[in-house]
Amino acid sequence: MELEGGFHAGSGVIVAMKNRYELISAMSTVVMTQMMVVA
């Protein structure tokens, strides 16, 4: 049970990190687009 719980917790962390990375890449894309429009 402990091993299974740890696996679920670990996969949850991985999903959170993946979502955060996608969010950062999306934000950087928006920033790059705004810089192109301004420039």
mmCIF file as gemmi writes it, N, C-alpha and C atoms, coordinates in Angstrom:
data_model
loop_
_atom_site.group_PDB
_atom_site.id
_atom_site.type_symbol
_atom_site.label_atom_id
_atom_site.label_alt_id
_atom_site.label_comp_id
_atom_site.label_asym_id
_atom_site.label_entity_id
_atom_site.label_seq_id
_atom_site.pdbx_PDB_ins_code
_atom_site.Cartn_x
_atom_site.Cartn_y
_atom_site.Cartn_z
_atom_site.occupancy
_atom_site.B_iso_or_equiv
_atom_site.pdbx_formal_charge
_atom_site.auth_seq_id
_atom_site.auth_asym_id
_atom_site.pdbx_PDB_model_num
ATOM 1 N N . MET Axp A 1 ? 0.843 -1.205 0 1 0 ? 1 A 1
ATOM 2 C CA . MET Axp A 1 ? 0 0 0 1 0 ? 1 A 1
ATOM 3 C C . MET Axp A 1 ? 0.877 1.253 0 1 0 ? 1 A 1
ATOM 4 N N . GLU Axp A 2 ? 1.928 1.252 0.851 1 0 ? 2 A 1
ATOM 5 C CA . GLU Axp A 2 ? 2.787 2.437 0.921 1 0 ? 2 A 1
ATOM 6 C C . GLU Axp A 2 ? 3.474 2.687 -0.426 1 0 ? 2 A 1
ATOM 7 N N . LEU Axp A 3 ? 3.926 1.598 -1.062 1 0 ? 3 A 1
ATOM 8 C CA . LEU Axp A 3 ? 4.607 1.747 -2.346 1 0 ? 3 A 1
ATOM 9 C C . LEU Axp A 3 ? 3.649 2.337 -3.385 1 0 ? 3 A 1
ATOM 10 N N . GLU Axp A 4 ? 2.405 1.824 -3.385 1 0 ? 4 A 1
ATOM 11 C CA . GLU Axp A 4 ? 1.423 2.314 -4.358 1 0 ? 4 A 1
ATOM 12 C C . GLU Axp A 4 ? 1.117 3.789 -4.106 1 0 ? 4 A 1
ATOM 13 N N . GLY Axp A 5 ? 0.947 4.157 -2.825 1 0 ? 5 A 1
ATOM 14 C CA . GLY Axp A 5 ? 0.668 5.551 -2.479 1 0 ? 5 A 1
ATOM 15 C C . GLY Axp A 5 ? 1.813 6.452 -2.91 1 0 ? 5 A 1
ATOM 16 N N . GLY Axp A 6 ? 3.047 5.983 -2.69 1 0 ? 6 A 1
ATOM 17 C CA . GLY Axp A 6 ? 4.209 6.767 -3.085 1 0 ? 6 A 1
ATOM 18 C C . GLY Axp A 6 ? 4.251 6.948 -4.596 1 0 ? 6 A 1
ATOM 19 N N . PHE Axp A 7 ? 3.866 5.881 -5.331 1 0 ? 7 A 1
ATOM 20 C CA . PHE Axp A 7 ? 3.868 5.977 -6.795 1 0 ? 7 A 1
ATOM 21 C C . PHE Axp A 7 ? 2.856 7.02 -7.256 1 0 ? 7 A 1
ATOM 22 N N . HIS Axp A 8 ? 1.662 6.994 -6.659 1 0 ? 8 A 1
ATOM 23 C CA . HIS Axp A 8 ? 0.628 7.962 -7.038 1 0 ? 8 A 1
ATOM 24 C C . HIS Axp A 8 ? 1.092 9.384 -6.721 1 0 ? 8 A 1
ATOM 25 N N . ALA Axp A 9 ? 1.724 9.563 -5.561 1 0 ? 9 A 1
ATOM 26 C CA . ALA Axp A 9 ? 2.214 10.894 -5.174 1 0 ? 9 A 1
ATOM 27 C C . ALA Axp A 9 ? 3.291 11.349 -6.158 1 0 ? 9 A 1
ATOM 28 N N . GLY Axp A 10 ? 4.188 10.436 -6.531 1 0 ? 10 A 1
ATOM 29 C CA . GLY Axp A 10 ? 5.256 10.782 -7.468 1 0 ? 10 A 1
ATOM 30 C C . GLY Axp A 10 ? 4.701 11.158 -8.832 1 0 ? 10 A 1
ATOM 31 N N . SER Axp A 11 ? 3.723 10.39 -9.34 1 0 ? 11 A 1
ATOM 32 C CA . SER Axp A 11 ? 3.14 10.705 -10.641 1 0 ? 11 A 1
ATOM 33 C C . SER Axp A 11 ? 2.398 12.036 -10.574 1 0 ? 11 A 1
ATOM 34 N N . GLY Axp A 12 ? 1.805 12.344 -9.423 1 0 ? 12 A 1
ATOM 35 C CA . GLY Axp A 12 ? 1.123 13.634 -9.258 1 0 ? 12 A 1
ATOM 36 C C . GLY Axp A 12 ? 2.112 14.776 -9.367 1 0 ? 12 A 1
ATOM 37 N N . VAL Axp A 13 ? 3.298 14.598 -8.76 1 0 ? 13 A 1
ATOM 38 C CA . VAL Axp A 13 ? 4.342 15.631 -8.837 1 0 ? 13 A 1
ATOM 39 C C . VAL Axp A 13 ? 4.802 15.796 -10.281 1 0 ? 13 A 1
ATOM 40 N N . ILE Axp A 14 ? 4.959 14.676 -10.991 1 0 ? 14 A 1
ATOM 41 C CA . ILE Axp A 14 ? 5.407 14.731 -12.389 1 0 ? 14 A 1
ATOM 42 C C . ILE Axp A 14 ? 4.381 15.483 -13.235 1 0 ? 14 A 1
ATOM 43 N N . VAL Axp A 15 ? 3.093 15.191 -13.02 1 0 ? 15 A 1
ATOM 44 C CA . VAL Axp A 15 ? 2.041 15.869 -13.779 1 0 ? 15 A 1
ATOM 45 C C . VAL Axp A 15 ? 2.057 17.362 -13.475 1 0 ? 15 A 1
ATOM 46 N N . ALA Axp A 16 ? 2.235 17.715 -12.197 1 0 ? 16 A 1
ATOM 47 C CA . ALA Axp A 16 ? 2.27 19.131 -11.81 1 0 ? 16 A 1
ATOM 48 C C . ALA Axp A 16 ? 3.453 19.825 -12.471 1 0 ? 16 A 1
ATOM 49 N N . MET Axp A 17 ? 4.614 19.154 -12.497 1 0 ? 17 A 1
ATOM 50 C CA . MET Axp A 17 ? 5.799 19.747 -13.124 1 0 ? 17 A 1
ATOM 51 C C . MET Axp A 17 ? 5.569 19.918 -14.621 1 0 ? 17 A 1
ATOM 52 N N . LYS Axp A 18 ? 4.928 18.928 -15.261 1 0 ? 18 A 1
ATOM 53 C CA . LYS Axp A 18 ? 4.669 19.01 -16.697 1 0 ? 18 A 1
ATOM 54 C C . LYS Axp A 18 ? 3.721 20.169 -16.993 1 0 ? 18 A 1
ATOM 55 N N . ASN Axp A 19 ? 2.661 20.301 -16.175 1 0 ? 19 A 1
ATOM 56 C CA . ASN Axp A 19 ? 1.717 21.399 -16.371 1 0 ? 19 A 1
ATOM 57 C C . ASN Axp A 19 ? 2.424 22.734 -16.197 1 0 ? 19 A 1
ATOM 58 N N . ARG Axp A 20 ? 3.289 22.836 -15.182 1 0 ? 20 A 1
ATOM 59 C CA . ARG Axp A 20 ? 4.009 24.09 -14.93 1 0 ? 20 A 1
ATOM 60 C C . ARG Axp A 20 ? 4.92 24.41 -16.11 1 0 ? 20 A 1
ATOM 61 N N . TYR Axp A 21 ? 5.592 23.39 -16.67 1 0 ? 21 A 1
ATOM 62 C CA . TYR Axp A 21 ? 6.482 23.618 -17.814 1 0 ? 21 A 1
ATOM 63 C C . TYR Axp A 21 ? 5.682 24.108 -19.018 1 0 ? 21 A 1
ATOM 64 N N . GLU Axp A 22 ? 4.51 23.488 -19.249 1 0 ? 22 A 1
ATOM 65 C CA . GLU Axp A 22 ? 3.667 23.908 -20.371 1 0 ? 22 A 1
ATOM 66 C C . GLU Axp A 22 ? 3.186 25.335 -20.162 1 0 ? 22 A 1
ATOM 67 N N . LEU Axp A 23 ? 2.845 25.679 -18.911 1 0 ? 23 A 1
ATOM 68 C CA . LEU Axp A 23 ? 2.388 27.034 -18.602 1 0 ? 23 A 1
ATOM 69 C C . LEU Axp A 23 ? 3.5 28.039 -18.87 1 0 ? 23 A 1
ATOM 70 N N . ILE Axp A 24 ? 4.721 27.712 -18.438 1 0 ? 24 A 1
ATOM 71 C CA . ILE Axp A 24 ? 5.864 28.615 -18.641 1 0 ? 24 A 1
ATOM 72 C C . ILE Axp A 24 ? 6.14 28.777 -20.134 1 0 ? 24 A 1
ATOM 73 N N . SER Axp A 25 ? 6.109 27.694 -20.893 1 0 ? 25 A 1
ATOM 74 C CA . SER Axp A 25 ? 6.393 27.778 -22.327 1 0 ? 25 A 1
ATOM 75 C C . SER Axp A 25 ? 5.311 28.582 -23.038 1 0 ? 25 A 1
ATOM 76 N N . ALA Axp A 26 ? 4.055 28.438 -22.604 1 0 ? 26 A 1
ATOM 77 C CA . ALA Axp A 26 ? 2.961 29.209 -23.2 1 0 ? 26 A 1
ATOM 78 C C . ALA Axp A 26 ? 3.137 30.693 -22.895 1 0 ? 26 A 1
ATOM 79 N N . MET Axp A 27 ? 3.51 31.011 -21.653 1 0 ? 27 A 1
ATOM 80 C CA . MET Axp A 27 ? 3.713 32.409 -21.268 1 0 ? 27 A 1
ATOM 81 C C . MET Axp A 27 ? 4.882 33.006 -22.04 1 0 ? 27 A 1
ATOM 82 N N . SER Axp A 28 ? 5.969 32.257 -22.201 1 0 ? 28 A 1
ATOM 83 C CA . SER Axp A 28 ? 7.134 32.765 -22.931 1 0 ? 28 A 1
ATOM 84 C C . SER Axp A 28 ? 6.774 32.989 -24.399 1 0 ? 28 A 1
ATOM 85 N N . THR Axp A 29 ? 5.9 32.134 -24.949 1 0 ? 29 A 1
ATOM 86 C CA . THR Axp A 29 ? 5.459 32.315 -26.333 1 0 ? 29 A 1
ATOM 87 C C . THR Axp A 29 ? 4.683 33.616 -26.468 1 0 ? 29 A 1
ATOM 88 N N . VAL Axp A 30 ? 3.81 33.896 -25.493 1 0 ? 30 A 1
ATOM 89 C CA . VAL Axp A 30 ? 3.033 35.14 -25.511 1 0 ? 30 A 1
ATOM 90 C C . VAL Axp A 30 ? 3.969 36.339 -25.409 1 0 ? 30 A 1
ATOM 91 N N . VAL Axp A 31 ? 4.961 36.252 -24.522 1 0 ? 31 A 1
ATOM 92 C CA . VAL Axp A 31 ? 5.919 37.359 -24.35 1 0 ? 31 A 1
ATOM 93 C C . VAL Axp A 31 ? 6.687 37.595 -25.645 1 0 ? 31 A 1
ATOM 94 N N . MET Axp A 32 ? 7.135 36.524 -26.287 1 0 ? 32 A 1
ATOM 95 C CA . MET Axp A 32 ? 7.877 36.664 -27.545 1 0 ? 32 A 1
ATOM 96 C C . MET Axp A 32 ? 7.003 37.329 -28.6 1 0 ? 32 A 1
ATOM 97 N N . THR Axp A 33 ? 5.719 36.929 -28.669 1 0 ? 33 A 1
ATOM 98 C CA . THR Axp A 33 ? 4.8 37.511 -29.649 1 0 ? 33 A 1
ATOM 99 C C . THR Axp A 33 ? 4.615 38.994 -29.382 1 0 ? 33 A 1
ATOM 100 N N . GLN Axp A 34 ? 4.434 39.365 -28.119 1 0 ? 34 A 1
ATOM 101 C CA . GLN Axp A 34 ? 4.257 40.777 -27.762 1 0 ? 34 A 1
ATOM 102 C C . GLN Axp A 34 ? 5.503 41.576 -28.129 1 0 ? 34 A 1
ATOM 103 N N . MET Axp A 35 ? 6.689 41.012 -27.884 1 0 ? 35 A 1
ATOM 104 C CA . MET Axp A 35 ? 7.935 41.713 -28.21 1 0 ? 35 A 1
ATOM 105 C C . MET Axp A 35 ? 8.04 41.923 -29.719 1 0 ? 35 A 1
ATOM 106 N N . MET Axp A 36 ? 7.62 40.93 -30.514 1 0 ? 36 A 1
ATOM 107 C CA . MET Axp A 36 ? 7.66 41.069 -31.974 1 0 ? 36 A 1
ATOM 108 C C . MET Axp A 36 ? 6.709 42.174 -32.419 1 0 ? 36 A 1
ATOM 109 N N . VAL Axp A 37 ? 5.517 42.226 -31.803 1 0 ? 37 A 1
ATOM 110 C CA . VAL Axp A 37 ? 4.523 43.233 -32.179 1 0 ? 37 A 1
ATOM 111 C C . VAL Axp A 37 ? 5.037 44.625 -31.827 1 0 ? 37 A 1
ATOM 112 N N . VAL Axp A 38 ? 5.64 44.758 -30.65 1 0 ? 38 A 1
ATOM 113 C CA . VAL Axp A 38 ? 6.153 46.066 -30.207 1 0 ? 38 A 1
ATOM 114 C C . VAL Axp A 38 ? 7.339 46.487 -31.071 1 0 ? 38 A 1
ATOM 115 N N . ALA Axp A 39 ? 8.205 45.539 -31.413 1 0 ? 39 A 1
ATOM 116 C CA . ALA Axp A 39 ? 9.435 45.869 -32.128 1 0 ? 39 A 1
ATOM 117 C C . ALA Axp A 39 ? 9.204 46.201 -33.597 1 0 ? 39 A 1
